Amino acid sequence: MSTTVLVAGATGNLGSEIVTELVARGADVRALVRPSRSDGGDRLRELVAADAITLVVGDVNDDLATLTEKLRGVDVVVSALQGGPDVIIDGQKNLIRAAEAAGVTRMIPSDFSVDLHRLEFSDNVFLDMRKTADAAFEHSAVRPTSVLIGAFMEVLLAPFMGIVDLEGGTFSYWGDGEQPMDFTSIPDAAAYAAVAALDDSTADTTVSFAGEVVTMKQLHAAVVSATGRELEIRELGTVEELRAEIERRKAVANTPFDYVGLQYQWAMVSGKGKLRDLRNADYPDITPVSIGEFLARR
């Protein structure tokens, strides 16, 4: 008998990939979608047309009784939610309570990051929300599986990260450039989330995966090789100076986006968010792409 998995955040970049992976692995997939995506949206429409998934129209912030009914018969909940505190904290806590009321035994929360369990509160404003939501499992019968993947490769070129500037011809980083860091593509993260969801032995554990582990210096070489661009290295300062720069920006910030990119970098270049005990070898049918392969494809 197949495992029934409900995916919240199913129409997003990561969520839709998780849905696709679960279908490919024979799961009975339910996608929780908002009324505005009641046809599955662009990313799920083909799966809906093929009757490969079941759409469940609702919201994680529905009242508890309503959400509970939507989770009846589900074995595992996977959250790929993105958003602010109303979604990541309130929504996920509500999802945990509804899962417990519906008799769901397992849930993968929307962690998918560096090792947030090793970070302190205030180290990263976005991961603080996930840590707060995860605390709700402490008094719940729902057993969590925290899936960690380091940093998404897709974020590497994002301007808010301030690392790669192909137009300006620069590659900027803090620290000594020698700290190993974890990177995984969104499709590979989805594949690992899917196998973790279908593996009961991951309950009450943290499972960590990485597409590739590289230092900043190795990352620079990979980007140069894949893009054919010469990128001048700019060493911005020590890890301690990075921490001071974060505090300076926080003091004058209009939004967390003014400094959260640096918080993610700090977690990586300081080593505090480094993943431990990678579990890639447990699922040998998944061959994650390297950073060079990822960039070459793009």
URSUL-V787792 format. One record per residue. D_FIRST is the distance of its C-alpha to the first C-alpha in whole Angstrom. Layout:
d_first
D_FIRST
D_FIRST
This chain:
d_first
0
4
7
9
13
16
19
22
25
23
26
28
29
26
24
23
23
20
18
19
18
14
14
15
13
10
9
9
13
16
19
22
25
28
30
32
29
27
27
25
29
30
27
24
26
24
21
21
23
21
18
16
16
17
20
21
25
26
28
27
31
30
31
28
28
27
25
23
22
20
18
17
13
13
12
14
17
19
23
25
28
31
34
37
37
36
32
32
33
33
30
28
29
28
25
24
26
24
21
22
23
20
18
16
17
17
19
21
24
26
28
28
32
34
34
35
34
37
39
42
42
44
43
41
41
38
36
38
36
32
34
35
31
30
32
30
27
30
30
26
23
21
21
22
22
25
25
28
29
33
35
33
35
36
38
40
43
42
46
45
44
48
47
47
50
50
53
55
54
53
51
51
50
50
51
52
49
48
45
42
39
35
34
31
31
28
26
26
25
22
21
21
20
17
16
17
15
12
14
14
17
19
19
23
24
26
25
28
28
30
31
35
37
41
44
46
48
45
44
47
48
44
45
48
47
44
47
50
52
54
53
56
54
55
55
55
55
54
51
53
55
52
51
54
54
51
53
55
53
51
55
56
52
51
48
45
45
48
47
44
44
46
44
41
43
45
42
41
45
45
42
41
38
37
34
34
31
30
26
26
26
23
21
23
22
23
27
28
32
35
37
40
37
36
39
40
37
39
